Amino acid sequence: MTNKEAIDVLVIDDDPDLCLLMESLLKFANHKVQRLTNPALLKDVLGKFNPTMILMDMLLSGSDGRDICTCLKANEATKFIRIMMISAHPDAERTCRDAGADDFLGKPFDMDVFLGKVEALLNG
């Protein structure tokens, strides 16, 4: 069995610029972060990293973050990972929580609100 690297946050967003922005903010706040722009590679990434939290866009190219969230929460190995979904869709918070998300952040977001929600979820 291989040891997985412990990280605070796995950021999943198909927008590379937004993914990089969130990664930079989290690293500035002294978090260990890994980013992923292709959700099809999630299984491989989870084989290498052990995130405390996943920050994931609701709508990803070729994937629905809500479906991914539901699968992660149903899996014994990943159900304890805290998941925060993000979206600009007006009805997104309800549907993301219905999928099992632990928290939600609407786009566009304030940097301080973003970091505050991450801290609360990591420490909660």
N, C-alpha and C positions, 0 to 999 in steps of 0.2 A: 504494500500500500504506500502511496506517495503522500507526503505532507503537502497540504494546500497552504498557500500564502494567505495569512490573515489580512484583510483590508476592511476599512470602515464602510466604504460606499462603492458600489458598482453603478455607474451611470450608463443608462441605455437610452440612446436617442439617435434617430437616423439623420438628424441634422448635425453634421460634423462641427459646425461653428458653435451651436448651442451646447453640444456635448463638451467641447473644449472649454467654453466659458464656465460651465458648471464644474468641470474638473478643476479649473484654475481657482475658482472661488473656494472649493473644498480644500484644495491643497494649501491655499493661503491661510485657511483656518486650521491647518495642521492635521488634516485627515489623510489617511492612505487611501488612494482612489485608483480605480481602474475604469476606463471608459470603453464602451462598445457601441459601434455604429451599425453593426449588422446583427440583428436579433437571431438570425439563423445560427450564429456561433455561440449562443448562450450556453449550451450544454458543455462545449469545450472550455469556455471561460470558467464555468462553475466547477469544472474538473481541476482547474489550476488555482482558483482563488476561493476563499471562504469569506464572503462579505457579511457584515453585520446588517447591512441595509442595501436595498436596490432602489434607485431613483430612476423611474422609467416613464417615457412618454406613452400616452394612451394609444396613439395611432402611429405605427411604425410601418415602414415600407414592407409590404408583404406579410405583415403580422399585426395582430391586435394585442396591445399590451394587456388588456383585460383578460384575454385568453391565457396569456403567459402567466399573469398573476394568479389566476384560478388554478393552473397546473402546479405552480410553485407552492401554493398554499395547500394543495392536496397531496403533495409528496412529503413523506416522512423526513427525508434528508434536507428539504429546503423550507418546510413550513414555518420555521422559526425566524427566517430572514424577514426583517421588517421591510415593507414595500411602500414607497410613496410614489403615486402616479402623478403625472403632470399633463395638462392639456389646456387648450384655449376654447374647447368646445363648451357651449353653455350648459349642457346637461351632464357634463363629464363627472363631476364629483359623485353624484348618486350612483352612476353606473360603475365607476371605479371602486367605490366602497362595496357595492353589491358583488363585485368580482373578488373581494377579499383584501383590497388595499388597506393598509393601516393608516394612511394619511393621503392627502391630496393637496396639490399646489396648482393654482390657475396661472395661465400665461396671459399676458406678460407678468412677470413677478419682480418684486422688489428684492434686491440682494440681501438686505437685512432680514426680511421675512423668510426668504429662502434658507439662509443659514440658521435662523432661529428654529424653523420647522425641522431641519435636519438634526440639529442638536437635541431638540425635544424628543424626536423619534429614536435617536441613538441612545439617549440616556433614560428613556422611559421604559 
